[in-house]
Amino acid sequence: MSRKYIDCREYPSDMNCSVAISADSDKELLEAAVQHAVTIHQHQDTPELRSQLGQLFKEGTPPLEI
């Protein structure tokens, strides 16, 4: 099983979010990413959001700098 991540630094926003999340499973990463998107970025937890986030996952771990 390979590690995957999603990194807010790759997606410009008004708040310049610097959070990166990584996990060993897609399910775990998706749940953490949705929680972050809803709590911090005020998105609604919808099937569309979950689908969009899942498409942004990358293999490996987040780089130290972008």
C-alpha positions in Angstrom: 0.0 0.0 0.0 1.4 3.4 -0.9 0.9 6.6 0.9 -1.2 9.4 -0.7 -1.7 13.0 0.1 -3.5 16.2 -0.7 -1.9 19.6 -0.2 -3.9 22.9 0.1 -0.8 24.9 -0.8 -1.3 23.7 -4.4 -4.7 25.4 -4.6 -4.7 29.2 -4.2 -7.2 30.6 -1.7 -7.9 33.8 0.2 -6.6 32.3 3.4 -3.3 30.9 1.9 -3.9 27.6 3.7 -0.7 25.6 4.3 -2.3 22.3 5.4 -1.2 19.1 3.8 -2.8 15.8 4.8 -1.5 12.3 4.1 -2.8 8.8 4.8 -2.2 5.1 3.9 -5.7 4.6 2.5 -8.0 6.6 0.2 -10.9 6.3 2.6 -8.9 7.7 5.5 -7.5 10.5 3.4 -10.9 11.4 2.0 -12.5 11.6 5.4 -9.7 13.9 6.7 -9.8 16.1 3.6 -13.5 16.5 3.7 -13.4 17.4 7.4 -10.8 20.0 6.6 -12.7 21.4 3.6 -15.9 21.7 5.6 -14.4 23.0 8.9 -11.8 25.4 7.5 -12.9 26.3 4.0 -16.7 26.3 4.7 -17.5 23.8 1.9 -20.6 21.6 2.1 -20.0 17.9 2.5 -21.6 16.7 -0.8 -20.9 13.7 -3.1 -19.5 16.3 -5.6 -17.0 17.6 -3.1 -15.9 14.1 -2.2 -15.4 13.2 -5.8 -13.4 16.4 -6.5 -11.2 15.9 -3.5 -10.6 12.2 -4.4 -9.4 13.3 -7.9 -6.7 15.6 -6.3 -4.9 12.8 -4.3 -1.3 12.2 -5.2 1.0 9.3 -4.5 3.7 9.7 -1.9 4.0 12.4 0.8 3.7 16.2 0.5 6.9 18.1 -0.3 8.4 20.4 2.3 8.1 23.4 0.0 5.9 24.1 -3.0 
